[in-house]
Amino acid sequence: IRDVQEIALRYNEVHPDKIKLWRRELRMRALFPTVSLDYDKTIYGIAGTSTYDGKSYVGPRDWGLTLSWDVANLIWDSHEDDVDTRSRLDTQLRINILDDINTIYFEHLRLRQALRNKSYKDENDRFAKELRLRELTASLDGYTGGYFSRRLKELNKTK
């Protein structure tokens, strides 16, 4: 179950490591400047002035580069609120996914055991249990990107 949970959390991008990475990247963000690149041309003269006789002149094309730091971000970055909010949402989603995974996984185990022990009433009951087992497998594959079925096949080959 732990492997399935771990894969499901990573596959659905709600693993707690993701939030730790966001926080680390946010701290690093304060060290990097905001960069502005500018390409413009200078225009001289104002209409109606005597100096330029009402004409304007286009000067050379200029490149500009501006770097700026918000030193306050080293102490508190306003984006931390966003990370906190997303963290809470991720935690709730993670709990929901783990609840679903646990329910599906253990129902899958019970059905497999029932089919192995031939504890079914008749062929229709057996068919219904096999069908439900496939449905549960498909759900676990959906949560894990197909890992569950691949792992079952690997385990069955080693037996």
N, C-alpha and C positions, 0 to 999 in steps of 0.2 A: 504494500500500500504506500509506503514511503517513497519508493521510486516513482510510482504513478502520480502521487501528489506533487513531487518535485518537478517532474516533466510537465505536468499540467500547469503549474504556476509559471514556469519558464515559457511554455508555448503560448500561454494567454497573457504574457508580459505583466504579471502582477507579483513577481517574486520580490521579497523584501530587499534583496540586493539592488534592485532597480532604484528604490528610494534612496538608499545609501549613496549610490552613484550620482543621483540628482543633487544631493546635498554637497557631495565632494566637488562636483562640477560647478555648483553655484559659488562655493568658496573660491575656486580658481578664477571664476568669471571676473571677480573684483580686481584681479591683477592685470587684466588685459584692457587696453584702452578702447574707447569708441573711435572708430576710424571714419573720416569723411573724405571722400575724394571728389574734387571739383574740377570741371573743365569749362572755361567760360572765356568770353572776350570782353575787353574793356572798351567802353564807349565814352568819348570825350565830347564836351560841348553841351550847351543847353539852348534850346530854341529861344530866340529873341535876345540873346545877350550880345553885346557889342564885340566881345573878345573873339568869338567864333563866327560872327556875322550870321547868327541863326542857323548855322550848320553844325552837324555833329560828325565826329570822326571815329572810325573804328580802329582801336589799337590792336595789339597782338593778342593771340589766343593764349590764355594763361591756364596753367595747371595749379591746383591747390590741394594740399594735404593737411588735414587737421586731426590731431590726436588729442583725446581728452579722457581724463580719469575722474571718476566720482569716488573720492577717497572714503566717503561715508560708507560705501559698499563693503569696505573691508570690515566694518563693524556690523552693519545690518543692511542686507539687500532686500529691497521691497519684493523681490521675486520669491523670497522665503515664504511669504504668505501663500503664494501659488503652489509651492511645493508641499506646504502643510495641508492645503485643501486637497490636492491630488493624492497625497499620502493617505488621508482619511478615506477618500473614495476607493483607492486601491486596496486598502485594508478591508473595507466592507466587501468589495468584489472578491478578494482572496478568500474571505470567510465563506461567502456563498459558493464559490467554486469548490473549496475543500469539503463543504457539507454535501454538495452534489456528488463529488468524486467518492467520498466515503460511502454514501448510501448506495450508489450504483455498484461500486467495487464489491461490497459485502453481499449485496443481493446476487451479484454475479457468482460469487463463491458458493452461496447457498444453493443456487440453481445447478451449478456444476456438480456439487456433491449429491444433490437429489438425483441427477441424471446418472451419475456413477453408481449410486446405490439402487438404481432402478425403482425409486420411490415415486411412482406415478400410477394413476388408476388404470389408464388404458392408452392406446396409441394416440388418441386425440390429446390427452393430457401430456404425453411425452412430446408430441409435436409442438404444443403450446409452450412448453418449458424450453424446448430447443429454440423456438422462435424468439422467446423473451430473452434467452441467453445471447442470441445474435444481436438483438436490439440493444442490450446492455453493453455488449462489446463495441457496437457502433458508437454509442454515446461516449464510452471511455476513449475510443479512437478520436472522436471529435474534440475532446478535451486535451488530448495528448498528441495530436497531429499524426496519428497512426502508430504511435509507439507501443500501445498496449497489445495490439495484434501481432506486431513484429516480435515483441518480447515473448508472447505466448508461443509463437512458432519456434523461437530459439529454445525455450525451455522444453518444448515437446520433442525437439530433435535430440536433446541431451538425455532423454529418458530411454 
